[in-house]
């Protein structure tokens, strides 16, 4: 399951980047040479960009590529670093859980109200669903890393 999830994130981000690049390129060509605009391309590109940002946030968590307060942590003693790392990981997990929950509530509200996008008239909940999905992936990776870093070490398993 983990390998499937990892491949999904990577393939989605690579494919999404290519699709975004092609759509924006076509839109620029149409505007510049033919004075034509396809508004649906802009809307699809915007929605795809949202999904790429949130899925990318989860992928960056998996790769441990998020910024942390390293400048502050590097100033304290090595014993205190472990404590700060633990506290910051717990706060990050709590924040991700909160963001996933509130993102899911917002998505559900938009779906219930049937708010539609201006051009393509598709539910706006599809765009906003990127938040709970991406943050949910982030939360999965955070819990996996937390388990590997703290729980298994406490049990003596490396």
N, CA, C and O atoms as a GROMACS GRO file, in nm:
protein
  632
    1UNK      N    1   0.083  -0.120   0.000
    1UNK     CA    2   0.000   0.000   0.000
    1UNK      C    3   0.087   0.126   0.000
    1UNK      O    4   0.058   0.223  -0.070
    2UNK      N    5   0.194   0.124   0.079
    2UNK     CA    6   0.284   0.240   0.088
    2UNK      C    7   0.348   0.270  -0.048
    2UNK      O    8   0.357   0.385  -0.088
    3UNK      N    9   0.391   0.164  -0.117
    3UNK     CA   10   0.455   0.181  -0.247
    3UNK      C   11   0.357   0.239  -0.349
    3UNK      O   12   0.393   0.323  -0.430
    4UNK      N   13   0.232   0.193  -0.343
    4UNK     CA   14   0.127   0.243  -0.432
    4UNK      C   15   0.100   0.391  -0.406
    4UNK      O   16   0.086   0.470  -0.500
    5UNK      N   17   0.094   0.428  -0.279
    5UNK     CA   18   0.072   0.568  -0.242
    5UNK      C   19   0.188   0.657  -0.287
    5UNK      O   20   0.167   0.767  -0.337
    6UNK      N   21   0.311   0.607  -0.268
    6UNK     CA   22   0.428   0.684  -0.310
    6UNK      C   23   0.428   0.705  -0.461
    6UNK      O   24   0.457   0.814  -0.509
    7UNK      N   25   0.396   0.600  -0.534
    7UNK     CA   26   0.392   0.612  -0.681
    7UNK      C   27   0.281   0.706  -0.725
    7UNK      O   28   0.298   0.784  -0.819
    8UNK      N   29   0.166   0.699  -0.657
    8UNK     CA   30   0.055   0.789  -0.691
    8UNK      C   31   0.099   0.934  -0.678
    8UNK      O   32   0.076   1.014  -0.769
    9UNK      N   33   0.160   0.968  -0.566
    9UNK     CA   34   0.202   1.106  -0.544
    9UNK      C   35   0.301   1.152  -0.650
    9UNK      O   36   0.285   1.259  -0.709
   10UNK      N   37   0.402   1.072  -0.674
   10UNK     CA   38   0.504   1.109  -0.773
   10UNK      C   39   0.444   1.122  -0.912
   10UNK      O   40   0.468   1.221  -0.982
   11UNK      N   41   0.365   1.022  -0.954
   11UNK     CA   42   0.307   1.025  -1.088
   11UNK      C   43   0.207   1.139  -1.103
   11UNK      O   44   0.200   1.202  -1.209
   12UNK      N   45   0.129   1.166  -0.998
   12UNK     CA   46   0.034   1.276  -1.006
   12UNK      C   47   0.107   1.409  -1.022
   12UNK      O   48   0.066   1.492  -1.103
   13UNK      N   49   0.213   1.429  -0.947
   13UNK     CA   50   0.286   1.556  -0.955
   13UNK      C   51   0.357   1.572  -1.089
   13UNK      O   52   0.357   1.681  -1.146
   14UNK      N   53   0.416   1.466  -1.139
   14UNK     CA   54   0.483   1.474  -1.270
   14UNK      C   55   0.381   1.494  -1.382
   14UNK      O   56   0.398   1.582  -1.467
   15UNK      N   57   0.275   1.414  -1.381
   15UNK     CA   58   0.171   1.428  -1.483
   15UNK      C   59   0.100   1.562  -1.475
   15UNK      O   60   0.071   1.624  -1.577
   16UNK      N   61   0.073   1.606  -1.353
   16UNK     CA   62   0.008   1.736  -1.335
   16UNK      C   63   0.093   1.852  -1.385
   16UNK      O   64   0.042   1.947  -1.444
   17UNK      N   65   0.223   1.842  -1.362
   17UNK     CA   66   0.313   1.948  -1.410
   17UNK      C   67   0.314   1.953  -1.562
   17UNK      O   68   0.310   2.060  -1.622
   18UNK      N   69   0.320   1.835  -1.624
   18UNK     CA   70   0.316   1.832  -1.770
   18UNK      C   71   0.183   1.885  -1.824
   18UNK      O   72   0.181   1.963  -1.919
   19UNK      N   73   0.074   1.843  -1.764
   19UNK     CA   74  -0.058   1.890  -1.809
   19UNK      C   75  -0.070   2.041  -1.791
   19UNK      O   76  -0.122   2.110  -1.879
   20UNK      N   77  -0.024   2.092  -1.679
   20UNK     CA   78  -0.028   2.236  -1.653
   20UNK      C   79   0.056   2.311  -1.755
   20UNK      O   80   0.014   2.414  -1.807
   21UNK      N   81   0.175   2.260  -1.782
   21UNK     CA   82   0.263   2.323  -1.879
   21UNK      C   83   0.200   2.327  -2.018
   21UNK      O   84   0.204   2.431  -2.085
   22UNK      N   85   0.141   2.218  -2.060
   22UNK     CA   86   0.078   2.212  -2.193
   22UNK      C   87  -0.042   2.305  -2.201
   22UNK      O   88  -0.059   2.378  -2.299
   23UNK      N   89  -0.127   2.304  -2.097
   23UNK     CA   90  -0.246   2.389  -2.100
   23UNK      C   91  -0.209   2.537  -2.104
   23UNK      O   92  -0.266   2.614  -2.182
   24UNK      N   93  -0.116   2.577  -2.022
   24UNK     CA   94  -0.077   2.718  -2.020
   24UNK      C   95  -0.009   2.757  -2.151
   24UNK      O   96  -0.031   2.867  -2.201
   25UNK      N   97   0.073   2.668  -2.206
   25UNK     CA   98   0.138   2.694  -2.335
   25UNK      C   99   0.034   2.713  -2.445
   25UNK      O  100   0.045   2.807  -2.524
   26UNK      N  101  -0.066   2.625  -2.450
   26UNK     CA  102  -0.172   2.639  -2.550
   26UNK      C  103  -0.247   2.770  -2.532
   26UNK      O  104  -0.277   2.839  -2.629
   27UNK      N  105  -0.277   2.803  -2.408
   27UNK     CA  106  -0.350   2.928  -2.381
   27UNK      C  107  -0.270   3.050  -2.426
   27UNK      O  108  -0.326   3.142  -2.483
   28UNK      N  109  -0.140   3.050  -2.400
   28UNK     CA  110  -0.056   3.163  -2.442
   28UNK      C  111  -0.050   3.172  -2.594
   28UNK      O  112  -0.060   3.281  -2.650
   29UNK      N  113  -0.034   3.058  -2.661
   29UNK     CA  114  -0.032   3.059  -2.808
   29UNK      C  115  -0.163   3.110  -2.866
   29UNK      O  116  -0.163   3.192  -2.958
   30UNK      N  117  -0.274   3.063  -2.813
   30UNK     CA  118  -0.404   3.107  -2.863
   30UNK      C  119  -0.424   3.257  -2.842
   30UNK      O  120  -0.476   3.326  -2.930
   31UNK      N  121  -0.384   3.308  -2.729
   31UNK     CA  122  -0.399   3.451  -2.702
   31UNK      C  123  -0.308   3.534  -2.790
   31UNK      O  124  -0.349   3.636  -2.846
   32UNK      N  125  -0.184   3.492  -2.802
   32UNK     CA  126  -0.085   3.572  -2.874
   32UNK      C  127  -0.107   3.572  -3.025
   32UNK      O  128  -0.102   3.677  -3.088
   33UNK      N  129  -0.131   3.455  -3.083
   33UNK     CA  130  -0.140   3.445  -3.228
   33UNK      C  131  -0.281   3.460  -3.283
   33UNK      O  132  -0.299   3.515  -3.392
   34UNK      N  133  -0.381   3.413  -3.209
   34UNK     CA  134  -0.517   3.412  -3.263
   34UNK      C  135  -0.614   3.503  -3.189
   34UNK      O  136  -0.730   3.516  -3.228
   35UNK      N  137  -0.568   3.566  -3.083
   35UNK     CA  138  -0.652   3.654  -3.000
   35UNK      C  139  -0.777   3.581  -2.949
   35UNK      O  140  -0.887   3.637  -2.942
   36UNK      N  141  -0.758   3.455  -2.913
   36UNK     CA  142  -0.865   3.370  -2.862
   36UNK      C  143  -0.830   3.330  -2.719
   36UNK      O  144  -0.714   3.301  -2.689
   37UNK      N  145  -0.929   3.330  -2.634
   37UNK     CA  146  -0.906   3.277  -2.498
   37UNK      C  147  -1.007   3.168  -2.470
   37UNK      O  148  -1.126   3.181  -2.497
   38UNK      N  149  -0.956   3.060  -2.417
   38UNK     CA  150  -1.040   2.952  -2.369
   38UNK      C  151  -1.039   2.961  -2.217
   38UNK      O  152  -0.944   2.919  -2.152
   39UNK      N  153  -1.145   3.015  -2.163
   39UNK     CA  154  -1.151   3.036  -2.018
   39UNK      C  155  -1.145   2.906  -1.939
   39UNK      O  156  -1.097   2.904  -1.826
   40UNK      N  157  -1.194   2.800  -1.997
   40UNK     CA  158  -1.193   2.673  -1.925
   40UNK      C  159  -1.052   2.625  -1.897
   40UNK      O  160  -1.028   2.559  -1.796
   41UNK      N  161  -0.956   2.659  -1.985
   41UNK     CA  162  -0.817   2.620  -1.960
   41UNK      C  163  -0.765   2.687  -1.834
   41UNK      O  164  -0.696   2.624  -1.754
   42UNK      N  165  -0.796   2.814  -1.816
   42UNK     CA  166  -0.751   2.885  -1.697
   42UNK      C  167  -0.810   2.824  -1.570
   42UNK      O  168  -0.742   2.812  -1.469
   43UNK      N  169  -0.936   2.787  -1.578
   43UNK     CA  170  -1.001   2.730  -1.460
   43UNK      C  171  -0.946   2.590  -1.428
   43UNK      O  172  -0.920   2.558  -1.312
   44UNK      N  173  -0.927   2.508  -1.529
   44UNK     CA  174  -0.870   2.375  -1.507
   44UNK      C  175  -0.727   2.388  -1.454
   44UNK      O  176  -0.688   2.314  -1.364
   45UNK      N  177  -0.650   2.480  -1.510
   45UNK     CA  178  -0.513   2.500  -1.464
   45UNK      C  179  -0.510   2.545  -1.318
   45UNK      O  180  -0.424   2.502  -1.241
   46UNK      N  181  -0.602   2.631  -1.281
   46UNK     CA  182  -0.609   2.677  -1.142
   46UNK      C  183  -0.643   2.563  -1.047
   46UNK      O  184  -0.582   2.549  -0.941
   47UNK      N  185  -0.741   2.482  -1.084
   47UNK     CA  186  -0.779   2.368  -1.001
   47UNK      C  187  -0.665   2.265  -0.993
   47UNK      O  188  -0.636   2.213  -0.885
   48UNK      N  189  -0.602   2.237  -1.105
   48UNK     CA  190  -0.492   2.144  -1.108
   48UNK      C  191  -0.376   2.194  -1.023
   48UNK      O  192  -0.310   2.116  -0.953
   49UNK      N  193  -0.350   2.324  -1.028
   49UNK     CA  194  -0.244   2.382  -0.947
   49UNK      C  195  -0.272   2.364  -0.798
   49UNK      O  196  -0.182   2.333  -0.720
   50UNK      N  197  -0.398   2.385  -0.758
   50UNK     CA  198  -0.436   2.364  -0.618
   50UNK      C  199  -0.408   2.219  -0.576
   50UNK      O  200  -0.350   2.195  -0.470
   51UNK      N  201  -0.449   2.126  -0.658
   51UNK     CA  202  -0.426   1.985  -0.626
   51UNK      C  203  -0.277   1.954  -0.619
   51UNK      O  204  -0.233   1.879  -0.532
   52UNK      N  205  -0.199   2.011  -0.709
   52UNK     CA  206  -0.055   1.986  -0.709
   52UNK      C  207   0.012   2.044  -0.584
   52UNK      O  208   0.103   1.983  -0.529
   53UNK      N  209  -0.033   2.160  -0.539
   53UNK     CA  210   0.024   2.221  -0.419
   53UNK      C  211   0.000   2.132  -0.298
   53UNK      O  212   0.094   2.106  -0.222
   54UNK      N  213  -0.122   2.085  -0.278
   54UNK     CA  214  -0.154   2.008  -0.159
   54UNK      C  215  -0.100   1.866  -0.164
   54UNK      O  216  -0.053   1.815  -0.063
   55UNK      N  217  -0.104   1.802  -0.280
   55UNK     CA  218  -0.041   1.670  -0.294
   55UNK      C  219   0.110   1.685  -0.279
   55UNK      O  220   0.177   1.600  -0.219
   56UNK      N  221   0.164   1.794  -0.333
   56UNK     CA  222   0.307   1.821  -0.320
   56UNK      C  223   0.348   1.845  -0.175
   56UNK      O  224   0.459   1.809  -0.136
   57UNK      N  225   0.261   1.906  -0.096
   57UNK     CA  226   0.291   1.925   0.046
   57UNK      C  227   0.301   1.791   0.117
   57UNK      O  228   0.388   1.772   0.202
   58UNK      N  229   0.213   1.699   0.083
   58UNK     CA  230   0.222   1.565   0.140
   58UNK      C  231   0.348   1.493   0.095
   58UNK      O  232   0.412   1.424   0.174
   59UNK      N  233   0.383   1.509  -0.033
   59UNK     CA  234   0.503   1.445  -0.086
   59UNK      C  235   0.629   1.504  -0.022
   59UNK      O  236   0.723   1.432   0.009
   60UNK      N  237   0.630   1.634  -0.003
   60UNK     CA  238   0.745   1.700   0.062
   60UNK      C  239   0.760   1.651   0.206
   60UNK      O  240   0.872   1.639   0.256
   61UNK      N  241   0.649   1.624   0.272
   61UNK     CA  242   0.655   1.569   0.408
   61UNK      C  243   0.719   1.431   0.405
   61UNK      O  244   0.802   1.399   0.490
   62UNK      N  245   0.680   1.350   0.307
   62UNK     CA  246   0.738   1.217   0.295
   62UNK      C  247   0.889   1.225   0.274
   62UNK      O  248   0.965   1.145   0.329
   63UNK      N  249   0.933   1.322   0.194
   63UNK     CA  250   1.076   1.338   0.164
   63UNK      C  251   1.149   1.419   0.271
   63UNK      O  252   1.269   1.443   0.258
   64UNK      N  253   1.078   1.461   0.374
   64UNK     CA  254   1.134   1.546   0.481
   64UNK      C  255   1.195   1.673   0.422
   64UNK      O  256   1.305   1.714   0.459
   65UNK      N  257   1.122   1.734   0.331
   65UNK     CA  258   1.171   1.853   0.263
   65UNK      C  259   1.102   1.981   0.309
   65UNK      O  260   1.123   2.087   0.250
   66UNK      N  261   1.022   1.974   0.414
   66UNK     CA  262   0.958   2.094   0.467
   66UNK      C  263   1.056   2.173   0.553
   66UNK      O  264   1.146   2.117   0.614
   67UNK      N  265   1.034   2.302   0.555
   67UNK     CA  266   1.118   2.388   0.639
   67UNK      C  267   1.081   2.369   0.785
   67UNK      O  268   0.963   2.351   0.818
   68UNK      N  269   1.179   2.372   0.871
   68UNK     CA  270   1.156   2.367   1.015
   68UNK      C  271   1.235   2.479   1.079
   68UNK      O  272   1.304   2.554   1.010
   69UNK      N  273   1.224   2.490   1.206
   69UNK     CA  274   1.293   2.598   1.277
   69UNK      C  275   1.434   2.552   1.311
   69UNK      O  276   1.472   2.547   1.428
   70UNK      N  277   1.511   2.517   1.211
   70UNK     CA  278   1.644   2.463   1.231
   70UNK      C  279   1.739   2.567   1.291
   70UNK      O  280   1.826   2.531   1.371
   71UNK      N  281   1.726   2.692   1.254
   71UNK     CA  282   1.814   2.795   1.307
   71UNK      C  283   1.799   2.804   1.459
   71UNK      O  284   1.897   2.821   1.531
   72UNK      N  285   1.677   2.794   1.506
   72UNK     CA  286   1.652   2.800   1.651
   72UNK      C  287   1.699   2.672   1.719
   72UNK      O  288   1.762   2.677   1.825
   73UNK      N  289   1.668   2.560   1.660
   73UNK     CA  290   1.702   2.431   1.721
   73UNK      C  291   1.853   2.412   1.725
   73UNK      O  292   1.904   2.350   1.819
   74UNK      N  293   1.925   2.463   1.626
   74UNK     CA  294   2.070   2.445   1.624
   74UNK      C  295   2.141   2.523   1.734
   74UNK      O  296   2.257   2.496   1.764
   75UNK      N  297   2.074   2.619   1.796
   75UNK     CA  298   2.133   2.700   1.903
   75UNK      C  299   2.124   2.635   2.041
   75UNK      O  300   2.192   2.678   2.134
   76UNK      N  301   2.042   2.533   2.055
   76UNK     CA  302   2.024   2.471   2.186
   76UNK      C  303   2.110   2.346   2.197
   76UNK      O  304   2.168   2.300   2.098
   77UNK      N  305   2.119   2.293   2.316
   77UNK     CA  306   2.203   2.174   2.341
   77UNK      C  307   2.145   2.052   2.270
   77UNK      O  308   2.026   2.047   2.240
   78UNK      N  309   2.231   1.952   2.244
   78UNK     CA  310   2.182   1.831   2.175
   78UNK      C  311   2.070   1.759   2.250
   78UNK      O  312   1.981   1.701   2.188
   79UNK      N  313   2.074   1.762   2.383
   79UNK     CA  314   1.966   1.699   2.460
   79UNK      C  315   1.834   1.771   2.442
   79UNK      O  316   1.729   1.707   2.435
   80UNK      N  317   1.839   1.904   2.436
   80UNK     CA  318   1.717   1.982   2.417
   80UNK      C  319   1.665   1.971   2.274
   80UNK      O  320   1.545   1.986   2.251
   81UNK      N  321   1.754   1.946   2.178
   81UNK     CA  322   1.711   1.932   2.039
   81UNK      C  323   1.611   1.819   2.022
   81UNK      O  324   1.512   1.833   1.951
   82UNK      N  325   1.639   1.708   2.089
   82UNK     CA  326   1.549   1.593   2.078
   82UNK      C  327   1.410   1.629   2.132
   82UNK      O  328   1.309   1.592   2.074
   83UNK      N  329   1.408   1.702   2.244
   83UNK     CA  330   1.281   1.744   2.301
   83UNK      C  331   1.207   1.841   2.212
   83UNK      O  332   1.085   1.831   2.195
   84UNK      N  333   1.281   1.939   2.154
   84UNK     CA  334   1.218   2.034   2.062
   84UNK      C  335   1.167   1.963   1.938
   84UNK      O  336   1.060   1.996   1.887
   85UNK      N  337   1.244   1.866   1.888
   85UNK     CA  338   1.200   1.791   1.771
   85UNK      C  339   1.071   1.715   1.798
   85UNK      O  340   0.981   1.712   1.715
   86UNK      N  341   1.063   1.653   1.916
   86UNK     CA  342   0.944   1.579   1.954
   86UNK      C  343   0.823   1.672   1.964
   86UNK      O  344   0.716   1.642   1.911
   87UNK      N  345   0.841   1.786   2.032
   87UNK     CA  346   0.731   1.882   2.050
   87UNK      C  347   0.687   1.938   1.915
   87UNK      O  348   0.567   1.949   1.888
   88UNK      N  349   0.782   1.973   1.830
   88UNK     CA  350   0.745   2.029   1.699
   88UNK      C  351   0.673   1.925   1.614
   88UNK      O  352   0.581   1.961   1.540
   89UNK      N  353   0.713   1.798   1.622
   89UNK     CA  354   0.644   1.693   1.546
   89UNK      C  355   0.500   1.674   1.596
   89UNK      O  356   0.408   1.657   1.516
   90UNK      N  357   0.481   1.676   1.727
   90UNK     CA  358   0.346   1.662   1.783
   90UNK      C  359   0.259   1.780   1.741
   90UNK      O  360   0.143   1.762   1.704
   91UNK      N  361   0.314   1.901   1.745
   91UNK     CA  362   0.238   2.020   1.702
   91UNK      C  363   0.203   2.010   1.555
   91UNK      O  364   0.092   2.043   1.515
   92UNK      N  365   0.298   1.965   1.473
   92UNK     CA  366   0.275   1.953   1.330
   92UNK      C  367   0.165   1.850   1.302
   92UNK      O  368   0.078   1.874   1.217
   93UNK      N  369   0.167   1.738   1.371
   93UNK     CA  370   0.063   1.636   1.353
   93UNK      C  371  -0.074   1.692   1.394
   93UNK      O  372  -0.173   1.671   1.324
   94UNK      N  373  -0.078   1.763   1.507
   94UNK     CA  374  -0.205   1.821   1.552
   94UNK      C  375  -0.256   1.925   1.452
   94UNK      O  376  -0.375   1.929   1.422
   95UNK      N  377  -0.166   2.008   1.401
   95UNK     CA  378  -0.207   2.110   1.303
   95UNK      C  379  -0.257   2.044   1.174
   95UNK      O  380  -0.357   2.086   1.118
   96UNK      N  381  -0.187   1.941   1.128
   96UNK     CA  382  -0.229   1.872   1.005
   96UNK      C  383  -0.366   1.807   1.025
   96UNK      O  384  -0.450   1.810   0.935
   97UNK      N  385  -0.390   1.748   1.142
   97UNK     CA  386  -0.520   1.686   1.170
   97UNK      C  387  -0.629   1.794   1.171
   97UNK      O  388  -0.737   1.773   1.115
   98UNK      N  389  -0.601   1.907   1.233
   98UNK     CA  390  -0.697   2.018   1.236
   98UNK      C  391  -0.727   2.068   1.095
   98UNK      O  392  -0.842   2.091   1.059
   99UNK      N  393  -0.622   2.086   1.015
   99UNK     CA  394  -0.639   2.137   0.879
   99UNK      C  395  -0.715   2.037   0.792
   99UNK      O  396  -0.798   2.077   0.710
  100UNK      N  397  -0.687   1.909   0.808
  100UNK     CA  398  -0.760   1.807   0.731
  100UNK      C  399  -0.908   1.807   0.769
  100UNK      O  400  -0.995   1.798   0.682
  101UNK      N  401  -0.935   1.819   0.899
  101UNK     CA  402  -1.074   1.819   0.946
  101UNK      C  403  -1.149   1.942   0.896
  101UNK      O  404  -1.260   1.930   0.843
  102UNK      N  405  -1.091   2.060   0.912
  102UNK     CA  406  -1.161   2.182   0.868
  102UNK      C  407  -1.170   2.189   0.716
  102UNK      O  408  -1.268   2.240   0.662
  103UNK      N  409  -1.069   2.138   0.646
  103UNK     CA  410  -1.076   2.132   0.500
  103UNK      C  411  -1.187   2.040   0.453
  103UNK      O  412  -1.256   2.069   0.355
  104UNK      N  413  -1.204   1.927   0.523
  104UNK     CA  414  -1.313   1.835   0.489
  104UNK      C  415  -1.449   1.898   0.516
  104UNK      O  416  -1.543   1.880   0.439
  105UNK      N  417  -1.459   1.973   0.626
  105UNK     CA  418  -1.586   2.041   0.656
  105UNK      C  419  -1.619   2.145   0.549
  105UNK      O  420  -1.733   2.154   0.505
  106UNK      N  421  -1.518   2.223   0.507
  106UNK     CA  422  -1.540   2.324   0.403
  106UNK      C  423  -1.580   2.258   0.272
  106UNK      O  424  -1.670   2.306   0.202
  107UNK      N  425  -1.512   2.149   0.238
  107UNK     CA  426  -1.545   2.077   0.114
  107UNK      C  427  -1.688   2.025   0.118
  107UNK      O  428  -1.763   2.038   0.021
  108UNK      N  429  -1.725   1.967   0.230
  108UNK     CA  430  -1.860   1.914   0.246
  108UNK      C  431  -1.964   2.026   0.236
  108UNK      O  432  -2.069   2.009   0.173
  109UNK      N  433  -1.935   2.143   0.297
  109UNK     CA  434  -2.028   2.256   0.292
  109UNK      C  435  -2.047   2.304   0.148
  109UNK      O  436  -2.160   2.332   0.106
  110UNK      N  437  -1.936   2.312   0.072
  110UNK     CA  438  -1.947   2.357  -0.067
  110UNK      C  439  -2.022   2.256  -0.152
  110UNK      O  440  -2.096   2.293  -0.243
  111UNK      N  441  -2.004   2.129  -0.123
  111UNK     CA  442  -2.076   2.025  -0.195
  111UNK      C  443  -2.225   2.031  -0.162
  111UNK      O  444  -2.309   2.018  -0.251
  112UNK      N  445  -2.256   2.050  -0.034
  112UNK     CA  446  -2.395   2.058   0.011
  112UNK      C  447  -2.466   2.180  -0.048
  112UNK      O  448  -2.583   2.172  -0.086
  113UNK      N  449  -2.394   2.293  -0.056
  113UNK     CA  450  -2.453   2.416  -0.112
  113UNK      C  451  -2.453   2.417  -0.264
  113UNK      O  452  -2.514   2.504  -0.326
  114UNK      N  453  -2.386   2.320  -0.324
  114UNK     CA  454  -2.379   2.308  -0.469
  114UNK      C  455  -2.323   2.433  -0.536
  114UNK      O  456  -2.375   2.480  -0.638
  115UNK      N  457  -2.218   2.487  -0.477
  115UNK     CA  458  -2.152   2.603  -0.537
  115UNK      C  459  -2.072   2.557  -0.659
  115UNK      O  460  -1.991   2.466  -0.649
  116UNK      N  461  -2.096   2.621  -0.773
  116UNK     CA  462  -2.035   2.580  -0.899
  116UNK      C  463  -1.926   2.676  -0.942
  116UNK      O  464  -1.927   2.794  -0.906
  117UNK      N  465  -1.831   2.625  -1.018
  117UNK     CA  466  -1.725   2.710  -1.071
  117UNK      C  467  -1.783   2.802  -1.179
  117UNK      O  468  -1.881   2.765  -1.244
  118UNK      N  469  -1.725   2.920  -1.197
  118UNK     CA  470  -1.786   3.018  -1.289
  118UNK      C  471  -1.788   2.976  -1.436
  118UNK      O  472  -1.885   3.006  -1.506
  119UNK      N  473  -1.686   2.908  -1.484
  119UNK     CA  474  -1.678   2.880  -1.627
  119UNK      C  475  -1.732   2.742  -1.661
  119UNK      O  476  -1.820   2.729  -1.746
  120UNK      N  477  -1.680   2.639  -1.596
  120UNK     CA  478  -1.717   2.502  -1.634
  120UNK      C  479  -1.840   2.451  -1.560
  120UNK      O  480  -1.894   2.346  -1.596
  121UNK      N  481  -1.885   2.524  -1.460
  121UNK     CA  482  -2.004   2.487  -1.383
  121UNK      C  483  -1.990   2.349  -1.318
  121UNK      O  484  -2.086   2.271  -1.314
  122UNK      N  485  -1.870   2.319  -1.266
  122UNK     CA  486  -1.852   2.197  -1.189
  122UNK      C  487  -1.848   2.236  -1.041
  122UNK      O  488  -1.816   2.351  -1.009
  123UNK      N  489  -1.878   2.145  -0.952
  123UNK     CA  490  -1.879   2.181  -0.810
  123UNK      C  491  -1.743   2.230  -0.761
  123UNK      O  492  -1.640   2.168  -0.787
  124UNK      N  493  -1.743   2.342  -0.691
  124UNK     CA  494  -1.620   2.399  -0.634
  124UNK      C  495  -1.560   2.306  -0.528
  124UNK      O  496  -1.442   2.316  -0.495
  125UNK      N  497  -1.643   2.218  -0.477
  125UNK     CA  498  -1.593   2.122  -0.377
  125UNK      C  499  -1.482   2.036  -0.435
  125UNK      O  500  -1.395   1.989  -0.361
  126UNK      N  501  -1.481   2.013  -0.566
  126UNK     CA  502  -1.376   1.934  -0.628
  126UNK      C  503  -1.240   2.002  -0.613
  126UNK      O  504  -1.139   1.936  -0.590
  127UNK      N  505  -1.238   2.133  -0.625
  127UNK     CA  506  -1.112   2.208  -0.607
  127UNK      C  507  -1.073   2.211  -0.460
  127UNK      O  508  -0.956   2.189  -0.426
  128UNK      N  509  -1.169   2.237  -0.373
  128UNK     CA  510  -1.140   2.248  -0.230
  128UNK      C  511  -1.109   2.114  -0.166
  128UNK      O  512  -1.050   2.110  -0.058
  129UNK      N  513  -1.147   2.005  -0.229
  129UNK     CA  514  -1.117   1.872  -0.176
  129UNK      C  515  -0.966   1.845  -0.177
  129UNK      O  516  -0.919   1.752  -0.112
  130UNK      N  517  -0.892   1.926  -0.250
  130UNK     CA  518  -0.747   1.910  -0.253
  130UNK      C  519  -0.686   1.931  -0.114
  130UNK      O  520  -0.584   1.871  -0.082
  131UNK      N  521  -0.747   2.016  -0.034
  131UNK     CA  522  -0.693   2.044   0.101
  131UNK      C  523  -0.701   1.921   0.191
  131UNK      O  524  -0.597   1.878   0.241
  132UNK      N  525  -0.818   1.863   0.215
  132UNK     CA  526  -0.819   1.747   0.304
  132UNK      C  527  -0.744   1.627   0.247
  132UNK      O  528  -0.687   1.549   0.323
  133UNK      N  529  -0.744   1.610   0.116
  133UNK     CA  530  -0.671   1.496   0.057
  133UNK      C  531  -0.521   1.515   0.075
  133UNK      O  532  -0.451   1.425   0.122
  134UNK      N  533  -0.471   1.632   0.036
  134UNK     CA  534  -0.327   1.659   0.048
  134UNK      C  535  -0.278   1.660   0.192
  134UNK      O  536  -0.173   1.604   0.223
  135UNK      N  537  -0.355   1.722   0.279
  135UNK     CA  538  -0.316   1.727   0.420
  135UNK      C  539  -0.334   1.589   0.484
  135UNK      O  540  -0.260   1.554   0.576
  136UNK      N  541  -0.431   1.513   0.438
  136UNK     CA  542  -0.446   1.376   0.486
  136UNK      C  543  -0.324   1.292   0.451
  136UNK      O  544  -0.276   1.213   0.533
  137UNK      N  545  -0.272   1.308   0.327
  137UNK     CA  546  -0.148   1.240   0.290
  137UNK      C  547  -0.032   1.287   0.378
  137UNK      O  548   0.050   1.207   0.422
  138UNK      N  549  -0.028   1.418   0.402
  138UNK     CA  550   0.076   1.473   0.489
  138UNK      C  551   0.066   1.410   0.628
  138UNK      O  552   0.168   1.374   0.687
  139UNK      N  553  -0.053   1.399   0.679
  139UNK     CA  554  -0.076   1.343   0.811
  139UNK      C  555  -0.032   1.196   0.817
  139UNK      O  556   0.028   1.153   0.915
  140UNK      N  557  -0.061   1.120   0.712
  140UNK     CA  558  -0.016   0.981   0.706
  140UNK      C  559   0.136   0.972   0.712
  140UNK      O  560   0.192   0.890   0.786
  141UNK      N  561   0.203   1.056   0.634
  141UNK     CA  562   0.350   1.055   0.634
  141UNK      C  563   0.406   1.101   0.769
  141UNK      O  564   0.505   1.046   0.816
  142UNK      N  565   0.343   1.200   0.829
  142UNK     CA  566   0.389   1.248   0.960
  142UNK      C  567   0.376   1.140   1.066
  142UNK      O  568   0.468   1.120   1.146
  143UNK      N  569   0.264   1.071   1.068
  143UNK     CA  570   0.244   0.964   1.167
  143UNK      C  571   0.344   0.851   1.144
  143UNK      O  572   0.399   0.795   1.238
  144UNK      N  573   0.366   0.818   1.017
  144UNK     CA  574   0.464   0.714   0.986
  144UNK      C  575   0.604   0.754   1.034
  144UNK      O  576   0.674   0.672   1.093
  145UNK      N  577   0.644   0.879   1.010
  145UNK     CA  578   0.774   0.926   1.054
  145UNK      C  579   0.782   0.934   1.206
  145UNK      O  580   0.883   0.899   1.266
  146UNK      N  581   0.675   0.980   1.267
  146UNK     CA  582   0.670   0.989   1.414
  146UNK      C  583   0.686   0.851   1.474
  146UNK      O  584   0.762   0.832   1.569
  147UNK      N  585   0.614   0.755   1.420
  147UNK     CA  586   0.622   0.618   1.469
  147UNK      C  587   0.766   0.566   1.455
  147UNK      O  588   0.821   0.508   1.548
  148UNK      N  589   0.824   0.588   1.339
  148UNK     CA  590   0.960   0.540   1.315
  148UNK      C  591   1.063   0.609   1.402
  148UNK      O  592   1.160   0.546   1.445
  149UNK      N  593   1.043   0.736   1.430
  149UNK     CA  594   1.142   0.811   1.506
  149UNK      C  595   1.130   0.788   1.656
  149UNK      O  596   1.232   0.767   1.722
  150UNK      N  597   1.010   0.793   1.711
  150UNK     CA  598   0.995   0.794   1.856
  150UNK      C  599   0.944   0.663   1.915
  150UNK      O  600   0.999   0.613   2.013
  151UNK      N  601   0.840   0.608   1.858
  151UNK     CA  602   0.776   0.491   1.918
  151UNK      C  603   0.866   0.368   1.905
  151UNK      O  604   0.889   0.297   2.004
  152UNK      N  605   0.916   0.342   1.785
  152UNK     CA  606   0.998   0.223   1.768
  152UNK      C  607   1.130   0.234   1.845
  152UNK      O  608   1.181   0.132   1.892
  153UNK      N  609   1.186   0.353   1.858
  153UNK     CA  610   1.308   0.373   1.937
  153UNK      C  611   1.282   0.348   2.084
  153UNK      O  612   1.366   0.291   2.155
  154UNK      N  613   1.165   0.390   2.130
  154UNK     CA  614   1.132   0.371   2.270
  154UNK      C  615   1.122   0.223   2.304
  154UNK      O  616   1.155   0.180   2.414
  155UNK      N  617   1.074   0.145   2.208
  155UNK     CA  618   1.062   0.000   2.228
  155UNK      C  619   1.195  -0.071   2.208
  155UNK      O  620   1.206  -0.190   2.238
  156UNK      N  621   1.296   0.000   2.157
  156UNK     CA  622   1.425  -0.061   2.134
  156UNK      C  623   1.439  -0.122   1.996
  156UNK      O  624   1.535  -0.194   1.970
  157UNK      N  625   1.343  -0.095   1.907
  157UNK     CA  626   1.347  -0.147   1.772
  157UNK      C  627   1.404  -0.038   1.682
  157UNK      O  628   1.354   0.074   1.682
  158UNK      N  629   1.506  -0.068   1.607
  158UNK     CA  630   1.565   0.032   1.518
  158UNK      C  631   1.538  -0.001   1.373
  158UNK      O  632   1.580   0.072   1.284
   0.00000   0.00000   0.00000
